[in-house]
Amino acid sequence: MSQPLEAVILGAGDRGHFCHGMYAQRNPHKLRIVAVAEPNAVLRERFRELHHLPPERCFSTWEDLIAAGQLAPVLMNTTPDHLHAASTIAALKAGYHVLMEKPMASTPQECLQIVRAAEKYDRILQVHHGMRYAPFQTMIHEIIQSGKIGQVMEYGHRENIAFFHFAHAYVRGNWRRKDTSGPVILTKCCHDLDLIVWYTGCRSKRLTSFGSLRYYRKENASPDYPERCSDGCPAEAECPYHAPRFYLSEDYIPRMFAQAVTPDLSKEGILHALRTGPYGRCVFRCDNDVLDNQLTLIEMEDGTNVTLSMHGFSHDGGRSIRVHGTGGTIMGETLLREIIVHDHLTGRQDILHPGKVTGGHGGGDDGLIAAFIQSVQAGKQDVMTSGRISLESHLMAFAAEESRISGQPVDMAAYRQEVEAQVVDKE
């Protein structure tokens, strides 16, 4: 049996601890974490104990970990989005192969700088677009590639973000502002844009986009709404966003989200965090500025027309997919875990169920980490979600936001050239 791949990790928060760290716990024969960088002392100690790390392998900043020299073959980067570029480029230069969380960075120029650095230093760079490894999305891709529905002509993709998820992450949470993270079409929908590229098998030709922040805004708050839900809100009984009721629920999803609010999951710990931290604020009295709805129209290079619709008002999270071809139609609902394939000629309708999975993103997280480990051990650069491949979906996101602001469509060939011309490589 081969030895597990050793890795260091930047960030021991939600993704670092529950995705990458827990994967190592479940698969000690595949992955072993040997060092961590985390500024939060409580989270750093939790991670140290779980992975039995010596104190000298626990750092308070990513800079300190990099300065310690190369401690393992690979580095997993789960830092906040605005730190991705500097930390990833430094890691690549230091000799690490890198698995990084999406989005790659907060500007198109930084995304390209990361990709160029990986190519310059001949490192494997994989972006955490785990959807490509999820059984549900993999099944749709295989159906398209088989030719069962003929040539793809039109593709409709809906990102239905659950109202509680949107409030947690994009109103109260870490991805609520463009200046600290990026536009929501990047931070949330780069997964969806990557699937569009993967399913159609080509790049985008041009796109246009429009949307707004329509609901989660101060104008929709009654004058008697307090700043925090815990301050005696008169709308508590009828408000679906009441923070104490949601985060104190014993249901699985609220408990999962509560882990991002505080490491102390006792009632007292959660209530203290809601009284003092960002997650207890009224959804109409936050400093959020990302859109809560956006529609993007895309023409792919092969002529396929694509619509991407994103909104933050669904009863539960899930993606809705309809792919129309010359010989059939695919209809997929991730929430139902059901794919329907209709044959135009025979009228036959097949209903497929990918089945139960473990791990986040429909099982894609575990599949992607396993693929990254295999690529590093085999010395293969051709990972399915490499930095170069993932760059396209990121550029589409930035271009969509540019189109939304300007009110004009964006020619993607010209946009790519513009970004290339603006980038000065950083070491």
Residue pairs with C-beta under 8 A, 6 or more apart in sequence:
1 29
2 377
4 27
4 28
4 29
4 30
4 31
4 32
5 30
5 31
5 32
5 73
5 74
5 373
5 376
5 377
6 32
6 33
6 34
6 71
6 72
6 73
6 74
7 20
7 24
7 31
7 32
7 33
7 34
7 72
7 73
7 74
7 75
7 76
8 33
8 34
8 35
8 36
8 37
8 65
8 71
8 72
8 74
8 75
8 76
8 96
9 16
9 20
9 21
9 33
9 35
9 36
9 37
9 47
9 75
9 76
9 77
9 78
10 16
10 36
10 37
10 62
10 65
10 75
10 76
10 77
10 78
10 79
10 87
10 91
11 37
11 38
11 62
11 77
11 78
11 79
11 80
12 21
12 36
12 38
12 40
12 43
12 44
12 46
12 47
12 78
13 38
13 40
13 43
13 78
13 260
14 259
14 260
15 78
15 101
16 36
16 38
16 47
16 76
16 78
17 43
17 46
17 47
17 50
18 259
18 360
19 78
19 359
19 360
19 365
19 369
20 33
20 76
20 78
20 99
20 369
21 33
21 47
21 50
21 51
23 31
23 359
23 365
23 366
23 369
24 30
24 31
24 32
24 33
24 51
25 50
25 51
27 370
30 370
30 373
31 369
31 373
32 51
33 47
33 51
33 53
34 53
34 57
34 71
34 72
35 53
35 57
35 58
35 59
35 65
35 68
35 71
35 72
36 44
36 47
36 48
36 51
36 53
36 57
36 58
36 59
36 65
37 58
37 59
37 60
37 61
37 62
37 64
37 65
38 44
38 47
38 58
38 59
38 60
39 60
39 61
41 60
42 263
43 263
44 58
44 60
46 263
47 53
47 58
48 55
48 58
57 71
59 65
59 68
62 79
62 83
62 87
62 90
63 90
65 71
66 87
66 90
66 91
66 94
69 94
70 94
70 95
70 96
72 96
73 96
73 97
73 376
74 96
74 97
74 98
74 99
74 372
74 376
75 91
75 96
75 97
75 98
75 99
76 98
76 99
76 100
77 84
77 87
77 88
77 91
77 98
77 99
77 100
77 101
78 101
79 87
79 101
80 174
80 180
80 181
81 103
81 105
81 106
81 175
81 180
81 181
81 182
81 187
82 106
82 180
82 181
84 100
84 101
84 103
84 104
84 105
84 106
84 110
84 114
85 104
85 105
85 106
85 107
85 110
85 111
85 113
85 114
85 426
88 98
88 100
88 104
88 105
88 114
88 117
88 125
89 113
89 114
89 117
89 426
89 427
91 98
92 98
92 114
92 117
92 118
92 121
92 123
92 125
93 117
93 121
93 427
95 121
95 123
96 123
97 123
97 124
97 125
97 376
98 118
98 123
98 124
98 125
98 126
99 126
99 128
99 368
99 369
99 372
100 114
100 125
100 126
100 127
100 128
101 128
102 127
102 128
102 129
102 190
102 191
102 390
103 111
103 182
103 186
103 187
103 190
103 394
103 397
104 110
104 111
104 114
104 115
104 127
104 387
104 390
104 391
104 394
105 111
105 113
105 114
105 394
106 181
106 182
106 186
107 398
108 394
108 395
108 398
108 419
109 419
109 422
109 423
111 391
111 394
111 395
112 391
112 419
112 420
112 423
113 423
113 425
113 426
114 125
114 387
115 125
115 387
115 388
115 391
116 423
116 425
117 123
117 425
117 426
117 427
118 124
118 125
118 386
118 387
118 388
119 388
120 425
122 381
124 372
124 375
124 376
124 380
124 381
124 383
124 386
125 386
125 387
126 368
126 371
126 372
126 375
126 383
126 385
126 386
126 387
127 385
127 386
127 387
127 389
127 390
128 365
128 368
128 385
129 190
129 191
129 194
129 368
129 385
129 390
129 393
130 191
130 360
130 361
130 364
130 365
130 367
130 368
131 137
131 191
131 194
131 195
131 361
131 362
131 364
132 138
132 141
132 194
132 195
132 198
132 364
132 368
132 384
132 385
133 363
133 364
133 365
133 366
133 367
133 368
133 371
133 384
134 357
134 361
134 362
134 363
134 364
134 367
135 354
135 355
135 357
135 362
135 363
136 332
136 334
136 337
136 339
136 354
136 362
137 195
137 198
137 362
137 364
138 354
139 339
139 352
139 354
140 199
140 321
140 323
140 330
140 332
140 339
141 198
141 199
143 149
143 330
143 339
143 341
144 152
144 199
144 323
144 325
144 330
147 327
148 327
148 328
148 341
148 343
149 323
149 324
149 325
149 326
149 327
149 328
149 329
149 330
149 341
150 325
150 326
150 327
150 328
150 344
151 325
151 326
151 327
152 199
152 200
152 304
152 323
152 324
152 325
153 304
153 305
153 324
153 325
153 326
154 304
154 305
154 306
154 323
154 324
155 196
155 199
155 200
155 304
155 305
155 306
155 307
155 321
155 322
155 323
155 324
156 306
156 307
156 309
156 320
156 321
156 322
156 323
156 324
157 192
157 195
157 196
157 306
157 307
157 308
157 309
157 319
157 320
157 321
158 308
158 309
158 310
158 319
158 320
158 321
159 188
159 189
159 192
159 308
159 309
159 310
159 311
159 319
160 311
160 314
160 316
160 317
160 318
160 319
160 320
160 335
161 170
161 188
161 310
161 311
161 312
161 313
161 314
161 317
162 314
162 315
162 316
162 317
163 240
163 241
163 312
163 313
163 314
163 315
164 240
164 241
164 246
164 253
164 254
164 257
165 257
165 312
165 317
166 216
166 292
166 312
166 313
167 216
167 241
167 283
167 312
168 257
168 260
168 279
169 175
169 176
169 188
170 176
170 184
170 187
170 188
170 288
170 290
170 292
170 312
171 216
171 283
171 286
171 288
172 243
172 278
172 279
172 280
172 281
172 283
172 286
172 288
173 260
173 278
173 279
174 180
174 181
175 181
175 182
175 184
175 187
175 188
175 290
176 286
176 287
176 288
176 289
176 290
177 287
177 288
177 289
177 290
178 289
178 290
181 187
182 397
183 290
183 291
183 397
183 398
183 401
184 290
184 291
184 292
184 294
184 310
185 193
185 209
185 211
185 291
185 294
185 296
185 310
185 397
185 400
185 401
186 394
186 397
186 398
186 401
187 290
188 310
189 294
189 308
189 310
189 397
190 390
190 393
190 394
190 397
191 361
192 308
192 310
192 319
193 308
193 392
193 393
193 394
193 396
193 397
194 385
194 390
194 392
194 393
196 204
196 298
196 300
196 306
196 308
196 393
196 396
197 203
197 204
197 392
197 393
197 396
199 323
200 300
200 302
200 304
200 306
201 302
202 300
202 301
202 302
202 304
203 300
203 301
203 392
203 412
204 298
204 299
204 300
204 301
204 392
204 396
204 399
204 412
205 299
205 300
205 301
205 411
205 412
205 413
206 298
206 299
206 409
206 410
206 411
206 412
207 296
207 297
207 298
207 299
207 396
207 399
207 400
207 403
207 409
207 410
207 412
208 296
208 297
208 403
208 408
208 409
208 410
209 294
209 295
209 296
209 297
209 400
209 401
209 403
209 404
210 294
210 295
210 403
210 404
210 407
211 291
211 293
211 294
211 295
211 310
211 404
212 291
212 292
212 293
213 288
213 289
213 290
213 291
213 292
214 292
214 293
215 292
215 312
215 313
216 283
216 284
216 286
216 288
216 292
216 312
217 284
218 284
218 285
220 284
221 282
221 284
221 285
222 234
222 235
224 234
225 233
225 234
225 235
225 282
225 284
225 285
226 232
226 233
226 282
227 281
227 282
227 285
228 243
228 274
228 275
228 280
228 281
228 282
229 236
229 239
229 241
229 242
229 243
229 244
229 274
229 280
229 281
229 282
230 243
230 244
230 271
230 274
230 275
230 280
233 239
233 242
233 282
236 242
236 245
241 282
241 283
243 274
243 279
243 280
243 281
244 270
244 271
244 274
244 280
246 254
246 257
247 254
247 257
247 258
247 261
247 270
247 274
247 279
248 254
248 258
248 267
248 270
248 271
249 255
255 265
258 265
258 270
259 265
260 279
261 270
261 273
261 274
261 277
261 279
262 269
262 270
262 272
262 273
262 277
263 269
264 270
264 272
264 273
273 279
273 280
274 280
278 286
291 310
291 404
292 311
292 312
292 313
293 310
293 311
293 312
293 313
294 309
294 310
294 311
294 400
294 404
295 307
295 308
295 309
295 310
296 307
296 308
296 309
296 310
296 400
296 403
297 305
297 306
297 307
298 305
298 306
298 307
298 308
298 396
299 305
299 306
300 306
316 335
317 335
318 333
318 334
318 335
318 336
319 332
319 333
319 334
320 332
320 333
320 334
321 330
321 331
321 332
321 333
321 334
322 329
322 330
322 331
322 332
323 329
323 330
326 344
327 343
327 344
327 345
328 341
328 342
328 343
328 344
329 341
329 342
329 344
330 339
330 340
330 341
331 339
331 340
331 341
331 342
332 338
332 339
332 340
334 362
337 353
337 354
337 355
338 351
338 352
338 353
339 351
339 352
339 353
339 354
340 349
340 350
340 351
340 352
341 349
341 350
341 352
342 348
342 349
343 349
343 350
354 362
357 363
358 366
359 365
359 366
359 367
368 385
371 383
371 384
372 383
374 380
375 381
375 382
375 383
395 412
395 415
395 416
395 419
396 412
399 410
399 412
399 415
400 410
402 410
402 415
403 409
403 410
